[in-house]
Amino acid sequence: DPVIKDRILGEAYFFRGWAYFQLVQLYGGVPLRLKSLSADPNTNVPRSSVAEVYAAIVEDLTKAETMLLPASDPKSGEAGRVNRYVAKGILAKVYLTMGSGSLSGVSIKVRGGNDNNYYTHAKTVVTDYEGFNSLECFTKARDKAQEVITGNEYSLFTEWKDIWKKENRNKVEHMWELQSLAGTDFTNDLHSYFNARSVFGIGAVWMSNNHYQDYE
């Protein structure tokens, strides 16, 4: 089925773009491998610039959003698969990250410290994000997010607590969720670490001191 074929190719483009988006946020410029080892056997690939990595991310996610199907399409695949509006949403986040990283000349207010008070910090450009136009990136992020809103595939729950109910999985505002099934080997405890504060508990994310100290 050519429609299914395009959808699967769209999934592949999505995941490559999504993976590089995770990498560039963690490590800055990374080696770009856009061909298989059978097509390009050279394994000694130097690091690309941050701008080059983001260009590849945008290209992949743009291809993905055109090839993927809306979630409401019967050929969009089972729950947990990415779809057109997931690709649009991640692309909006990519543009937002580029815009935030390149923004300068403003101050931001952050709450924290030993007294949990508000502190004002000057916003500086993230290293290697200097070449991005923050206003242009924010505009693209807004426009792409608007496409998600007007696509009417997703909306917000009326009650915040409804987000966490089992019967609401993969519904309403849940755009892309890791699927799990109780009583099988395909289970995990991620939910225990990535919950938010609510009436029924508090979630937390733990990391090693070594990892924490990798960042200024």
Accessible surface in RSA format (square Angstrom, percent):
REM  Atomic radii and reference values for relative SASA: ProtOr
REM  Chains: A
REM  Algorithm: Lee & Richards
REM  Probe-radius: 1.40
REM  Slices: 20
REM RES _ NUM      All-atoms   Total-Side   Main-Chain    Non-polar    All polar
REM                ABS   REL    ABS   REL    ABS   REL    ABS   REL    ABS   REL
RES ASP A   1    95.66  67.0  36.83  36.7  58.83 139.1  29.59  69.6  66.08  65.9
RES PRO A   2   106.86  77.9 101.80  92.8   5.06  18.4 105.14  86.8   1.72  10.7
RES VAL A   3    60.95  40.1  56.69  51.3   4.27  10.3  60.34  52.4   0.61   1.7
RES ILE A   4    49.44  28.1  49.44  36.8   0.00   0.0  49.44  35.6   0.00   0.0
RES LYS A   5   135.97  66.3 130.93  80.3   5.03  12.0  77.94  70.2  58.03  61.8
RES ASP A   6    66.03  46.3  66.03  65.7   0.00   0.0   5.64  13.3  60.38  60.2
RES ARG A   7    18.01   7.6  18.01   9.2   0.00   0.0   0.72   1.0  17.29  10.5
RES ILE A   8    92.02  52.4  91.30  68.0   0.72   1.7  91.30  65.7   0.72   2.0
RES LEU A   9    75.47  42.0  75.17  53.8   0.30   0.7  75.40  53.0   0.06   0.2
RES GLY A  10     0.00   0.0   0.00   N/A   0.00   0.0   0.00   0.0   0.00   0.0
RES GLU A  11    15.78   9.1  15.72  11.9   0.06   0.1   7.32  14.2   8.46   6.9
RES ALA A  12    59.89  55.1  45.38  70.0  14.52  33.0  54.63  76.9   5.27  13.9
RES TYR A  13    58.13  27.1  57.22  32.6   0.90   2.4  20.57  15.5  37.56  46.3
RES PHE A  14     0.00   0.0   0.00   0.0   0.00   0.0   0.00   0.0   0.00   0.0
RES PHE A  15    90.58  45.3  88.56  54.9   2.02   5.3  88.87  53.9   1.71   4.9
RES ARG A  16    71.57  30.0  64.81  33.0   6.76  16.1  37.45  51.2  34.11  20.7
RES GLY A  17     0.11   0.1   0.00   N/A   0.11   0.1   0.11   0.3   0.00   0.0
RES TRP A  18    84.29  33.8  84.29  40.8   0.00   0.0  75.86  40.5   8.42  13.7
RES ALA A  19    41.15  37.8  39.04  60.3   2.11   4.8  40.56  57.1   0.59   1.6
RES TYR A  20    22.37  10.4  22.37  12.7   0.00   0.0  12.43   9.3   9.94  12.3
RES PHE A  21     2.76   1.4   2.76   1.7   0.00   0.0   2.76   1.7   0.00   0.0
RES GLN A  22    63.45  35.5  62.50  45.7   0.95   2.3  22.34  47.6  41.10  31.2
RES LEU A  23    66.51  37.0  66.51  47.6   0.00   0.0  66.51  46.7   0.00   0.0
RES VAL A  24     2.84   1.9   0.00   0.0   2.84   6.8   0.00   0.0   2.84   7.7
RES GLN A  25    81.79  45.7  51.10  37.3  30.70  73.1  20.70  44.1  61.09  46.3
RES LEU A  26    85.79  47.8  70.85  50.7  14.94  37.6  70.98  49.8  14.81  39.9
RES TYR A  27   134.85  63.0 117.73  67.0  17.12  44.6  84.07  63.2  50.78  62.6
RES GLY A  28    20.00  24.7   0.00   N/A  20.00  24.7  16.44  45.1   3.56   8.0
RES GLY A  29     6.16   7.6   0.00   N/A   6.16   7.6   3.68  10.1   2.48   5.6
RES VAL A  30    13.66   9.0  13.50  12.2   0.16   0.4  13.66  11.9   0.00   0.0
RES PRO A  31    56.30  41.0  50.43  46.0   5.87  21.3  50.43  41.6   5.87  36.5
RES LEU A  32    32.36  18.0  19.66  14.1  12.70  31.9  19.66  13.8  12.70  34.2
RES ARG A  33    70.46  29.6  56.27  28.7  14.19  33.8  56.12  76.7  14.34   8.7
RES LEU A  34    79.95  44.5  58.59  41.9  21.36  53.7  59.41  41.7  20.54  55.3
RES LYS A  35   142.72  69.6 126.13  77.4  16.59  39.5  77.42  69.7  65.31  69.6
RES SER A  36    69.22  58.5  50.24  67.1  18.97  43.7  53.92 114.8  15.30  21.4
RES LEU A  37   102.06  56.8  94.21  67.4   7.85  19.7  94.37  66.3   7.69  20.7
RES SER A  38   110.71  93.6  67.33  89.9  43.38  99.9  60.22 128.2  50.49  70.7
RES ALA A  39    70.14  64.5  33.82  52.2  36.33  82.6  43.20  60.8  26.94  71.4
RES ASP A  40    51.79  36.3  50.95  50.7   0.83   2.0   8.36  19.7  43.43  43.3
RES PRO A  41   104.39  76.1  89.72  81.8  14.67  53.3  91.31  75.4  13.08  81.3
RES ASN A  42    80.99  55.9  71.94  69.5   9.05  21.8  29.89  71.9  51.10  49.4
RES THR A  43   105.91  75.3  80.54  81.7  25.37  60.5  49.42  66.4  56.49  85.4
RES ASN A  44   126.74  87.4 114.87 111.0  11.87  28.6  29.31  70.5  97.43  94.2
RES VAL A  45    38.52  25.3  24.51  22.2  14.01  33.8  24.51  21.3  14.01  38.0
RES PRO A  46   105.89  77.2  91.93  83.8  13.96  50.8 104.02  85.9   1.87  11.6
RES ARG A  47   159.18  66.8 132.61  67.6  26.56  63.2  59.08  80.8 100.09  60.7
RES SER A  48    23.35  19.7  15.40  20.6   7.95  18.3   4.56   9.7  18.79  26.3
RES SER A  49    56.67  47.9  43.32  57.8  13.34  30.7  49.74 105.9   6.93   9.7
RES VAL A  50     4.19   2.8   1.70   1.5   2.49   6.0   1.70   1.5   2.49   6.7
RES ALA A  51    51.91  47.7  46.85  72.3   5.07  11.5  47.00  66.2   4.91  13.0
RES GLU A  52    94.74  54.4  89.16  67.5   5.58  13.3  36.00  69.6  58.75  48.0
RES VAL A  53     0.00   0.0   0.00   0.0   0.00   0.0   0.00   0.0   0.00   0.0
RES TYR A  54     0.71   0.3   0.57   0.3   0.14   0.4   0.71   0.5   0.00   0.0
RES ALA A  55    62.97  57.9  48.85  75.4  14.12  32.1  57.85  81.5   5.11  13.5
RES ALA A  56     8.87   8.2   4.31   6.7   4.56  10.4   7.85  11.1   1.02   2.7
RES ILE A  57     0.59   0.3   0.00   0.0   0.59   1.4   0.52   0.4   0.07   0.2
RES VAL A  58    31.21  20.5  31.21  28.3   0.00   0.0  31.21  27.1   0.00   0.0
RES GLU A  59    95.06  54.6  89.15  67.4   5.91  14.1  32.01  61.9  63.06  51.5
RES ASP A  60     4.07   2.9   4.07   4.1   0.00   0.0   0.07   0.2   4.00   4.0
RES LEU A  61     0.00   0.0   0.00   0.0   0.00   0.0   0.00   0.0   0.00   0.0
RES THR A  62    55.86  39.7  55.72  56.5   0.14   0.3  51.03  68.5   4.83   7.3
RES LYS A  63    76.17  37.2  73.04  44.8   3.13   7.5  48.54  43.7  27.64  29.4
RES ALA A  64     0.00   0.0   0.00   0.0   0.00   0.0   0.00   0.0   0.00   0.0
RES GLU A  65    12.88   7.4  10.99   8.3   1.89   4.5   3.54   6.8   9.34   7.6
RES THR A  66    96.09  68.3  69.00  70.0  27.08  64.5  65.29  87.7  30.79  46.6
RES MET A  67    45.81  23.7  37.28  24.7   8.53  20.3  34.83  29.6  10.98  14.5
RES LEU A  68     0.22   0.1   0.11   0.1   0.11   0.3   0.11   0.1   0.11   0.3
RES LEU A  69    22.48  12.5  21.83  15.6   0.65   1.6  21.83  15.3   0.65   1.8
RES PRO A  70    28.51  20.8  28.51  26.0   0.00   0.0  28.51  23.5   0.00   0.0
RES ALA A  71    43.05  39.6  23.95  37.0  19.10  43.4  25.41  35.8  17.65  46.7
RES SER A  72    88.01  74.4  52.72  70.4  35.29  81.3  49.15 104.7  38.86  54.4
RES ASP A  73    44.30  31.0  36.74  36.6   7.56  17.9   6.92  16.3  37.38  37.3
RES PRO A  74   133.81  97.5  92.79  84.6  41.02 149.1 105.37  87.0  28.44 176.8
RES LYS A  75    85.52  41.7  81.38  49.9   4.14   9.8  57.54  51.8  27.98  29.8
RES SER A  76    10.25   8.7   7.50  10.0   2.76   6.3   1.98   4.2   8.27  11.6
RES GLY A  77    31.76  39.2   0.00   N/A  31.76  39.2  11.77  32.3  19.99  44.8
RES GLU A  78   116.65  67.0 100.71  76.2  15.94  37.9  65.45 126.6  51.20  41.8
RES ALA A  79    61.25  56.3  33.28  51.4  27.96  63.6  45.53  64.1  15.72  41.6
RES GLY A  80    26.39  32.5   0.00   N/A  26.39  32.5   7.22  19.8  19.17  42.9
RES ARG A  81    92.49  38.8  77.56  39.5  14.93  35.5  18.89  25.8  73.60  44.6
RES VAL A  82     1.22   0.8   0.07   0.1   1.14   2.8   0.07   0.1   1.14   3.1
RES ASN A  83     8.57   5.9   8.01   7.7   0.56   1.3   2.31   5.6   6.27   6.1
RES ARG A  84    66.81  28.0  66.81  34.1   0.00   0.0   9.23  12.6  57.57  34.9
RES TYR A  85    30.02  14.0  30.02  17.1   0.00   0.0   1.64   1.2  28.38  35.0
RES VAL A  86     3.42   2.2   2.51   2.3   0.91   2.2   2.93   2.5   0.49   1.3
RES ALA A  87     0.00   0.0   0.00   0.0   0.00   0.0   0.00   0.0   0.00   0.0
RES LYS A  88    27.92  13.6  27.92  17.1   0.00   0.0   6.71   6.0  21.21  22.6
RES GLY A  89    21.96  27.1   0.00   N/A  21.96  27.1  14.71  40.4   7.25  16.2
RES ILE A  90    28.46  16.2  28.26  21.1   0.20   0.5  28.26  20.3   0.20   0.6
RES LEU A  91     1.70   0.9   1.70   1.2   0.00   0.0   1.70   1.2   0.00   0.0
RES ALA A  92    10.68   9.8  10.09  15.6   0.59   1.3  10.23  14.4   0.46   1.2
RES LYS A  93   117.54  57.3 114.42  70.2   3.12   7.4  59.78  53.8  57.76  61.5
RES VAL A  94     0.00   0.0   0.00   0.0   0.00   0.0   0.00   0.0   0.00   0.0
RES TYR A  95    21.87  10.2  21.87  12.4   0.00   0.0   6.59   5.0  15.28  18.8
RES LEU A  96    94.40  52.6  94.39  67.5   0.01   0.0  94.39  66.3   0.01   0.0
RES THR A  97    33.24  23.6  28.24  28.6   4.99  11.9  23.83  32.0   9.41  14.2
RES MET A  98    18.16   9.4  18.16  12.0   0.00   0.0  18.16  15.4   0.00   0.0
RES GLY A  99     0.00   0.0   0.00   N/A   0.00   0.0   0.00   0.0   0.00   0.0
RES SER A 100    51.11  43.2  50.67  67.6   0.44   1.0  19.60  41.7  31.51  44.1
RES GLY A 101     5.73   7.1   0.00   N/A   5.73   7.1   5.31  14.6   0.42   0.9
RES SER A 102    10.84   9.2   0.42   0.6  10.42  24.0   0.42   0.9  10.42  14.6
RES LEU A 103    50.15  27.9  50.05  35.8   0.11   0.3  50.15  35.2   0.00   0.0
RES SER A 104    60.52  51.1  44.98  60.0  15.54  35.8  13.16  28.0  47.36  66.4
RES GLY A 105    79.84  98.5   0.00   N/A  79.84  98.5  44.46 122.0  35.38  79.2
RES VAL A 106    63.58  41.8  53.06  48.0  10.52  25.4  60.75  52.8   2.83   7.7
RES SER A 107    77.57  65.5  48.80  65.1  28.77  66.3  19.19  40.9  58.38  81.8
RES ILE A 108    79.17  45.0  74.50  55.5   4.67  11.2  79.17  57.0   0.00   0.0
RES LYS A 109   143.75  70.1 112.30  68.9  31.46  74.9  54.49  49.0  89.27  95.1
RES VAL A 110    72.38  47.6  68.88  62.4   3.49   8.4  71.93  62.5   0.45   1.2
RES ARG A 111   135.99  57.1 110.02  56.1  25.97  61.8  28.27  38.6 107.72  65.3
RES GLY A 112    22.54  27.8   0.00   N/A  22.54  27.8  22.25  61.1   0.28   0.6
RES GLY A 113    64.84  80.0   0.00   N/A  64.84  80.0  32.60  89.5  32.24  72.2
RES ASN A 114   171.79 118.5 127.94 123.6  43.85 105.6  38.92  93.7 132.87 128.4
RES ASP A 115    88.03  61.7  57.78  57.5  30.25  71.5  46.48 109.4  41.54  41.4
RES ASN A 116    84.23  58.1  80.62  77.9   3.61   8.7  26.22  63.1  58.01  56.1
RES ASN A 117    79.02  54.5  75.79  73.2   3.23   7.8   6.95  16.7  72.07  69.7
RES TYR A 118   121.69  56.8 102.32  58.2  19.37  50.4  70.75  53.2  50.94  62.8
RES TYR A 119    98.34  45.9  94.65  53.8   3.69   9.6  79.23  59.5  19.11  23.6
RES THR A 120    89.71  63.8  60.47  61.3  29.24  69.7  43.68  58.7  46.03  69.6
RES HIS A 121    96.46  52.7  91.95  63.9   4.51  11.5  62.14  64.0  34.32  39.9
RES ALA A 122    82.34  75.7  58.62  90.5  23.72  54.0  58.67  82.6  23.67  62.7
RES LYS A 123    33.64  16.4  26.73  16.4   6.91  16.5  28.44  25.6   5.20   5.5
RES THR A 124    99.13  70.5  91.56  92.8   7.57  18.0  63.69  85.5  35.44  53.6
RES VAL A 125    47.39  31.2  27.33  24.7  20.06  48.3  27.33  23.7  20.06  54.4
RES VAL A 126    73.99  48.7  67.56  61.2   6.43  15.5  73.99  64.3   0.00   0.0
RES THR A 127   102.72  73.1  93.44  94.7   9.28  22.1  58.15  78.1  44.58  67.4
RES ASP A 128    80.42  56.3  66.84  66.5  13.58  32.1  10.48  24.7  69.94  69.8
RES TYR A 129    15.65   7.3  15.65   8.9   0.00   0.0   8.20   6.2   7.45   9.2
RES GLU A 130   114.90  66.0  89.07  67.4  25.83  61.5  57.44 111.1  57.46  46.9
RES GLY A 131    79.50  98.0   0.00   N/A  79.50  98.0  42.10 115.5  37.40  83.8
RES PHE A 132    34.39  17.2  21.02  13.0  13.37  34.8  24.66  14.9   9.73  27.8
RES ASN A 133    87.13  60.1  74.16  71.7  12.97  31.2  24.38  58.7  62.75  60.6
RES SER A 134    22.36  18.9  18.94  25.3   3.42   7.9   0.14   0.3  22.22  31.1
RES LEU A 135   134.54  74.9 132.59  94.9   1.95   4.9 134.24  94.3   0.29   0.8
RES GLU A 136    90.77  52.1  84.46  63.9   6.31  15.0  28.63  55.4  62.14  50.7
RES CYS A 137     8.01   6.1   8.01   8.9   0.00   0.0   0.00   0.0   8.01   8.6
RES PHE A 138    61.41  30.7  56.81  35.2   4.60  12.0  57.05  34.6   4.36  12.5
RES THR A 139    49.46  35.2  46.32  47.0   3.14   7.5  36.32  48.8  13.15  19.9
RES LYS A 140    87.56  42.7  84.60  51.9   2.96   7.0  46.79  42.1  40.77  43.4
RES ALA A 141     5.42   5.0   4.91   7.6   0.51   1.1   5.05   7.1   0.37   1.0
RES ARG A 142   154.01  64.7 145.14  74.0   8.86  21.1  74.39 101.7  79.62  48.3
RES ASP A 143    64.55  45.2  61.11  60.8   3.44   8.1  25.18  59.3  39.38  39.3
RES LYS A 144    28.52  13.9  28.52  17.5   0.00   0.0  10.45   9.4  18.07  19.3
RES ALA A 145    39.13  36.0  37.54  57.9   1.59   3.6  38.64  54.4   0.49   1.3
RES GLN A 146    88.46  49.5  87.81  64.2   0.65   1.5  35.40  75.3  53.06  40.2
RES GLU A 147    62.34  35.8  58.85  44.5   3.49   8.3  32.57  63.0  29.77  24.3
RES VAL A 148    19.31  12.7  19.05  17.2   0.26   0.6  19.05  16.6   0.26   0.7
RES ILE A 149   111.65  63.5 102.55  76.4   9.10  21.9 106.18  76.5   5.48  14.9
RES THR A 150    83.23  59.2  63.72  64.6  19.50  46.5  53.62  72.0  29.61  44.8
RES GLY A 151    22.93  28.3   0.00   N/A  22.93  28.3   8.59  23.6  14.34  32.1
RES ASN A 152   130.37  89.9  98.72  95.4  31.65  76.2  29.43  70.8 100.94  97.6
RES GLU A 153    45.01  25.8  18.52  14.0  26.48  63.1   4.56   8.8  40.44  33.0
RES TYR A 154    37.46  17.5  22.95  13.1  14.51  37.8  22.96  17.3  14.50  17.9
RES SER A 155    71.30  60.3  59.06  78.8  12.25  28.2  49.95 106.4  21.35  29.9
RES LEU A 156   143.90  80.1 124.99  89.4  18.92  47.6 124.99  87.8  18.92  50.9
RES PHE A 157    27.71  13.9  12.04   7.5  15.67  40.8  13.87   8.4  13.85  39.6
RES THR A 158   136.86  97.3 100.50 101.9  36.36  86.7  72.68  97.6  64.18  97.0
RES GLU A 159    91.41  52.5  90.62  68.6   0.80   1.9  23.26  45.0  68.15  55.6
RES TRP A 160   126.27  50.7 114.26  55.3  12.01  28.2  96.96  51.7  29.31  47.6
RES LYS A 161   110.68  54.0 107.47  65.9   3.22   7.7  50.09  45.1  60.59  64.5
RES ASP A 162    27.43  19.2  27.43  27.3   0.00   0.0   2.19   5.1  25.25  25.2
RES ILE A 163    34.64  19.7  29.82  22.2   4.82  11.6  29.82  21.5   4.82  13.1
RES TRP A 164    93.99  37.7  64.32  31.1  29.67  69.7  69.16  36.9  24.83  40.3
RES LYS A 165    87.17  42.5  79.14  48.6   8.03  19.1  45.45  40.9  41.72  44.4
RES LYS A 166   159.91  78.0 150.94  92.6   8.97  21.4  98.85  89.0  61.06  65.0
RES GLU A 167   114.14  65.5  97.27  73.6  16.87  40.2  64.54 124.8  49.59  40.5
RES ASN A 168    24.50  16.9  24.50  23.7   0.00   0.0   0.00   0.0  24.50  23.7
RES ARG A 169   125.03  52.5 117.39  59.8   7.65  18.2  43.53  59.5  81.50  49.4
RES ASN A 170    59.58  41.1  34.85  33.7  24.73  59.5  16.71  40.2  42.87  41.4
RES LYS A 171   107.98  52.7 102.72  63.0   5.26  12.5  66.62  60.0  41.36  44.1
RES VAL A 172    60.29  39.7  41.73  37.8  18.55  44.7  50.55  43.9   9.74  26.4
RES GLU A 173    49.45  28.4  34.67  26.2  14.79  35.2   8.17  15.8  41.29  33.7
RES HIS A 174    23.12  12.6  14.34  10.0   8.79  22.5  16.15  16.6   6.97   8.1
RES MET A 175    58.81  30.5  47.08  31.2  11.73  27.9  14.90  12.7  43.91  58.2
RES TRP A 176    81.32  32.6  51.37  24.9  29.95  70.3  47.31  25.2  34.02  55.2
RES GLU A 177    48.55  27.9  40.71  30.8   7.85  18.7  25.55  49.4  23.00  18.8
RES LEU A 178   119.42  66.5  85.44  61.1  33.98  85.4  91.29  64.1  28.13  75.7
RES GLN A 179    53.52  29.9  49.70  36.3   3.82   9.1  34.72  73.9  18.80  14.3
RES SER A 180    50.01  42.3  35.24  47.0  14.77  34.0   8.14  17.3  41.87  58.7
RES LEU A 181   117.19  65.3 116.01  83.0   1.17   2.9 117.19  82.3   0.00   0.0
RES ALA A 182    92.47  85.0  65.39 100.9  27.09  61.6  70.52  99.3  21.95  58.1
RES GLY A 183    85.99 106.0   0.00   N/A  85.99 106.0  44.61 122.4  41.38  92.7
RES THR A 184    59.19  42.1  40.34  40.9  18.85  44.9  49.30  66.2   9.89  14.9
RES ASP A 185   152.99 107.2 121.93 121.4  31.06  73.5  42.69 100.5 110.31 110.0
RES PHE A 186   124.07  62.1 119.50  74.0   4.57  11.9 123.29  74.7   0.78   2.2
RES THR A 187    73.31  52.1  50.01  50.7  23.30  55.5  24.13  32.4  49.18  74.3
RES ASN A 188    58.36  40.2  37.70  36.4  20.66  49.7  32.85  79.1  25.51  24.7
RES ASP A 189    94.53  66.2  88.70  88.3   5.82  13.8  15.79  37.2  78.74  78.5
RES LEU A 190    90.73  50.5  89.67  64.2   1.06   2.7  89.89  63.1   0.85   2.3
RES HIS A 191   111.90  61.2 103.14  71.7   8.76  22.4  80.41  82.9  31.49  36.6
RES SER A 192    57.72  48.8  37.44  50.0  20.28  46.7  26.41  56.2  31.30  43.9
RES TYR A 193    99.24  46.3  98.57  56.1   0.67   1.8  50.79  38.2  48.46  59.7
RES PHE A 194   130.22  65.2 105.64  65.4  24.59  64.0 109.37  66.3  20.85  59.7
RES ASN A 195    56.24  38.8  44.72  43.2  11.53  27.8   7.32  17.6  48.92  47.3
RES ALA A 196    48.16  44.3  37.16  57.4  11.00  25.0  43.85  61.8   4.31  11.4
RES ARG A 197   174.66  73.3 156.83  79.9  17.83  42.4  62.65  85.6 112.02  67.9
RES SER A 198    25.78  21.8   1.90   2.5  23.87  55.0  12.61  26.8  13.17  18.4
RES VAL A 199   142.30  93.6 100.84  91.3  41.46  99.9 110.31  95.9  31.99  86.8
RES PHE A 200   126.84  63.5  91.06  56.4  35.78  93.1 101.38  61.5  25.46  72.9
RES GLY A 201    35.31  43.5   0.00   N/A  35.31  43.5  32.70  89.7   2.61   5.8
RES ILE A 202   119.40  67.9  83.23  62.0  36.16  87.2  83.98  60.5  35.42  96.1
RES GLY A 203    16.69  20.6   0.00   N/A  16.69  20.6   1.53   4.2  15.16  34.0
RES ALA A 204    45.60  41.9  35.85  55.3   9.74  22.2  43.63  61.4   1.97   5.2
RES VAL A 205    86.66  57.0  61.15  55.4  25.51  61.5  61.18  53.2  25.48  69.1
RES TRP A 206   200.77  80.6 175.68  85.0  25.09  58.9 162.42  86.6  38.35  62.2
RES MET A 207   110.27  57.1  73.75  48.8  36.51  86.9  81.89  69.6  28.38  37.6
RES SER A 208    66.75  56.4  50.08  66.8  16.66  38.4  51.24 109.1  15.50  21.7
RES ASN A 209   114.81  79.2 108.98 105.3   5.83  14.0  17.73  42.7  97.09  93.8
RES ASN A 210   114.24  78.8 107.35 103.7   6.90  16.6  30.49  73.4  83.75  81.0
RES HIS A 211    78.21  42.7  77.64  54.0   0.58   1.5  41.96  43.2  36.25  42.2
RES TYR A 212   149.60  69.8 145.86  83.0   3.75   9.7  98.76  74.2  50.85  62.7
RES GLN A 213   137.23  76.7 107.61  78.6  29.61  70.5  37.07  78.9 100.16  76.0
RES ASP A 214   100.56  70.4  66.08  65.8  34.47  81.5  19.18  45.1  81.38  81.2
RES TYR A 215   108.59  50.7  90.57  51.5  18.01  46.9  87.31  65.6  21.27  26.2
RES GLU A 216   229.58 131.8 150.60 113.9  78.98 188.1  92.69 179.3 136.89 111.8
END  Absolute sums over single chains surface
CHAIN  1 A    14789.4      11969.4       2820.0       8691.2       6098.1
END  Absolute sums over all chains
TOTAL         14789.4      11969.4       2820.0       8691.2       6098.1
